[in-house]
Amino acid sequence: MKRHVILSMSVLAMTAFLTVPATAQELSPGLVSAMQRDLGMTESQAQQRIRQEAEIRKIETSAEQAAGKAFGGSWFDPEKGRLVVGVTDDKAAAAVRATGAEVARVSRTAAELDAAQSRIDGVAKTTKAPDAVHSWHPDPKSGSVVVTVGAETPDVEAFLAEARKAGPVTVRKNAAQPKTYAAGTVGGDPYYVPVSGGYVRCSIGFSVHGGFVTAGHCAGTGANTQGWDWSAQGQFAGSSFPGNDYAFVRTGNGWWTVPVVLGWGAVSDVLVRGQWEAPVGSSICRSGSTTHWRCGQVLAKNETVNYGNGQLVHQLIKTSACAQGGDSGGSFVTGDQAQGMTSGGWGDCNSGGETWFQPLTEVLNAYGLRLHTG
């Protein structure tokens, strides 16, 4: 039987990594170098950031619970190195501070902003959002839903007028049009989907028991996959796009799963230990078959992205990590915690840009999957 590794092209590299203690992995020289390159940090700043984010992971849930109904969102403050929790009622501040988090007064609760986001999603469905309306997400700091547009055309203005009826809106401009990151054939990369006249190449996200998760736009349910060595690998057992951007590939043909994300030589292959969701402001890194290992920061959550032609995807997370064609479906991680799978973005890794990913929890729940952790 073939002994293929789904998330690593080298069994020896994976085995070597599994012997590395978690503390050494968290401060991997390769990880620090990648953060220096992509986030403009010094070595000591990158090491400090990794430690700070490990600390906020311990308190985030209790801080949100302490805020109760006054919870107005949370984010990481890089200047202070602290988790900040927004509250709409000063009475909740003391309880939040007792957890170790900072407190900021905000104008609306997270529930109110999420409700406004959902209403704008409804506007987009009934009126069909123009392609020049790129995305929208709730922003706790401004107490509004931030809508990103490429141009102020009459149809965009009409959409914004309806959006403002649904809730508080802040408009930002960005000429770059979002796109998904599937690509044509390139030899030696993680997996391929045969299509008429060739192949689509995408990247594996995370091992789950029975296969792996990836992006839904890479293929529909029933499509067959071939691995990085072109051998038969598996089949899309479920796929959702647009609306969502996730899929589950059930593997066979001798392929087996390991809880590892490729570091591509930039860092040691990352052993996945859990799936804690990093707050806005945190550092985050992604692995993909084209641009390999890239890092950035979490910029926004619960963002609706318009990929054009009515293809809306909801509840994505936006980052400043770059990506390019073929990276679709690839892994996003913070430390050793799985975050989600690459969906799309704008720009590239030469000129910069932004990338969205599909959070992991939704696909696990949709198909009753269990993340393979180490």
N, C-alpha and C positions, 0 to 999 in steps of 0.2 A: 504493500500500500504506500502511496506517495505520502511524504511527510512535509507538505507545504505549510507555510505559516501565513495566515491571512494578513496580519498587520506588520509583518516583518519579512524582508526578502532574505534574511539570514538567520537560520536557527542558532548558529553559534553566537551571533551578536545578541540575540534575544536571551540566550542562556547566560551569557556573560553579564548582561544587565540585571538579570533576576538575582544575582548575588550581591548587588550593590545595596547597602542599607538605605532606608528612606531618607535619612538626614543627609547623606552624601548626594542623593539624587536631587533633593530640594536645592542644594547649592552647587549643582553640576557646573563645572567651568564652561561647558558648551552652552548651557542655558543662560548663564550670566553673559556670555559673549553675544548671544542672539539678542538679548534685551538691550545690551549696549548699542548694538548695531541699529536696531529697529526703534528703540525708545529714546536714544540719545543720552543714555545714562553712563555714569562711571561704574567701574566694577563694584565699588563699595555701595553705591546707590542701588544697583541691581540686587545685590545680596540682601540689603536692608529691605527692599520692596518684597522680596520673597518671604522674608520672616514676618513682615507686617501682614501680608495677606493670609499667611497661615494663622495668625492670631485672630484676625477678624472672622475667619471661618468659625471660630469657637463661640463667638458671641452674637452673630447676626440673627439667628432665629430667636434667641431670648430677647434681643433688643426690639425686634418687630413685635413680639408678643407683649412686651412691656408697654409699647405705644398704644396697643389696643385699637379702638375705633378712630383714634387720632392719628394713626400711622399715615404719613405722607410720602412714603418712599424712602429709599436708603441709597447711599453711594459712598465710595471710597475717596477720601481726601488725600491726594498724594503729598501735599505740602505738610500736613500734620501727621500723615501715616496712620490715620484713624478712620474707623467707620463712622459715617454721619447718618443720623436718622432724622427725617423730617417729621414734625408734629404740628397739628393744627390747634392743639390745646396745650397751654403751658402746664396744666396740671399733670400731663403725662411725662414732662421733661425729667423730673427727678427719678422716676422709675427707669427711664431709658438710660440716664447717666449711670445709674447703679449697676448696669450691665457692663459698663466700660466703654460705651459708645458716646460720641459727641451728639449734640442736639442742634437742629436748625428749625426755626419757625417757618412754615410754609403756608400758602394760602388755601390749598385744597388737599383733601385726602387722596391717597392712592386709589381708593375705590371710586371716588368721583372722577378722577382723570381716566381710569380704565373704562368707566361707563361712557365718558365723552369719546374716547377712542373707538369704542364699539359702535356708537351712533354714527361716527364719521365713516367707519367701515360700511355701515348700512347705506350711507349716502353714496359711497363709491360703487356699491352693488346696483343701486337703483338708477343712478345717472351715468354709470360707466366712467370712472375717473380718466381724464385725459392722460396720454402718455407723458406729458410734461409735468404732471403731478407725480413726483418720484416716490415719496414715502411720507409716513406720519407716525409719530410716537408720543406717548405721554411723557412730559418733562416735569418732575417734581419741583425743580428749582424755580422755574418760571410759572408754575401753576397752570400750565396750558398744554395743549397738544401742538407739537411742533410739526408743521407741514413743510416739506422741502419741495420746491418747484424749480423747473428749468427756465421758464419764461412766463411773463404775465400776459398771456393771450386771452381773448374773450372767453374761451371755454374753461381756461384755468380760473379766471376771475369768477365765473359762474359757479364752479365747483367750490371755491373758497367761500363764496357767499352762503352756500348751503352748509358748508362745514361749520361756519361761525354760528349758525343757528343751532348746531348740535352741541356746541361747547366752546370754551375759550381756545383761541387759535393764535399761534405765533408763526409767521411765515419766514422761511429762510430760502435763499437762492443757491442753487448748485447746477451748473449747466450739464454735468455728467449724467448720462442715462444709465440706470442700473441694468445689469445683464447677468444671466446665469453663467456658470463657469464649466460647462461641459466642453469637450474638445474632440477633434479628430484623432486618428491613430498616431500614437508615438510608441515605439517598441520599448519593452522593459518596464512598463508602469503597472500599477496594481491591478486594475481590471478593465475589461472591455465588454461592450454590448454590441453584438452584430446588428447592423441595420442595413437597409437597402443601399448597396453601393459602397459599403465599408464598415466602419466601426465607430462607436462613440466611446471615448475614454473618460472615466471618472475615477474618483478616489474613495477608498474605504474609510468609513468613519470609525466605528468601534465594534469590537467583537461582542456579540451577545451569544447566549447559549443557543446553538443551532445555526449560527451564521453571523452576519454583520449588518449594521445599519449604514445608510448612505443617503444621498439626496434623491428625492422623488422625481425631479425633472430629468434624471439620467435615463430612466426607462419606466415603462408601465408594468403592471402585474403580468407575470407570465414570461417576461423577457429572460433569455438565458445570458449567463455571464461566463467570461473566460478570464483566468487569472493573469498575473504579470508575465507568466511563462507561456501564455496562450493555451494552456490546457483547460478542459471543461471544469468549471468551478461550481456553479449553482444557478439558482433561478430567483427572480423577483417574486417573492411570496405575497408582497403587498407594497403598494406605492400610492402616494398622495401628492398631487400637484396639478393645478395651483390650489390656493387656499392654504395648504400646508406645503412643505418641501421635505418629505421624509420617505424612506423606503426600507424594507427588510428583505435581504437576500438570504435565502436558505441554502446552505452549502452542502456539498457532497463530494463524490469523486475523489475521496482521499484528502480533501482539504480539512484542516482542523483549526480551531481558534485559540488565540492566546490574548491575554489582557495587556497588549502592548501597542503603543503608538510610535511609528518610525520617527527617529530624530534625524535621519538622513546624513549622519556624520557631523551635523552641526552641534547636536547634543546627544547624550546617551539615549537610546530608545526608552521611552517613558512607560513605566509600569502604572497602569490605571488602577487606582485604589478606591475610587468612589465617584460620586456625581454631584458634589456640592456646586450650587450655582453662584458664580462670582458676581458681586455687585458692580454697578456702574463705577468707572474710575479704576477698576482693577486691571492689572496686566493680564494678558492672555496670549497664547501662542497657538499656531495652527500648523498642521502637517498636511501636505498635498503632493500629488505626483508630478506637478510641474514646477512650482516654486519652492517645494520642500518645506523647510522650517522657517516660519516668519512670526514675528511678535508684534503686539500693539496693545491698545487699551480698550476696555469695554466702554462704548460711547452712549448707548441707549438700549432700552429694553422695550418689548411689546410693540415693535415697529411694524407697520404695514408697508410693504414694498410693492410698487407697481413696476413689473418687468415689461410692461407694454402689451398692447393687444388684449387688454382686459385680464391679464394674468396677475392677479393680486395674491400675495402671500402674507399671512397674518402672524403676529406674535414672534417675529424674528428679533434677533439681538444684533446690534450694529457695533462694529469694532474698527479700529484704525489699522489692523493687520492687513497687508496687501495680499492679493491672490490673482491668479490668471486662469485661462482656459485649461481644463483638465483637473483643476483643484476641487471641482464640485464634489460634495459628499465627504470631503476630508475632515479630519479631526480638529476640534478646538479644545484646548486644555488650559487649565490654570494650575500650575504645580503638577500634582498627580491626580487632579480631579477632572473628570470628563465634563465638557460643557455642551457640545453639540456638533452638528455637521455643516460644512460650508454650503451655502446656498448660492450667493452671487454677490455682485458689488459693482464698483466702477473704478477706473484707473488700472494700474498695474504695478509691478514691483520695481520698475525703473523710475516712473514718475510719481508714484504714491497713489493713494486712493483709500476707499473704505470697503469693508466686506461685511455681509450679513451671514449669520448662521442660524440654523433651525435648532432650538433647544432640544436636548436629548430626551427629557422626561416624556414628552408627548408621544413619540414613536414607541417608546417602551410600553406605555399604557395602551396605545392603540392596538398593538398586536400581542399584548401579554408577554413581552420579552423581559429577560433578566440580563443586565449588563454583566459581562465577564470581567471580574476584578481580581487583582492579585493580592 
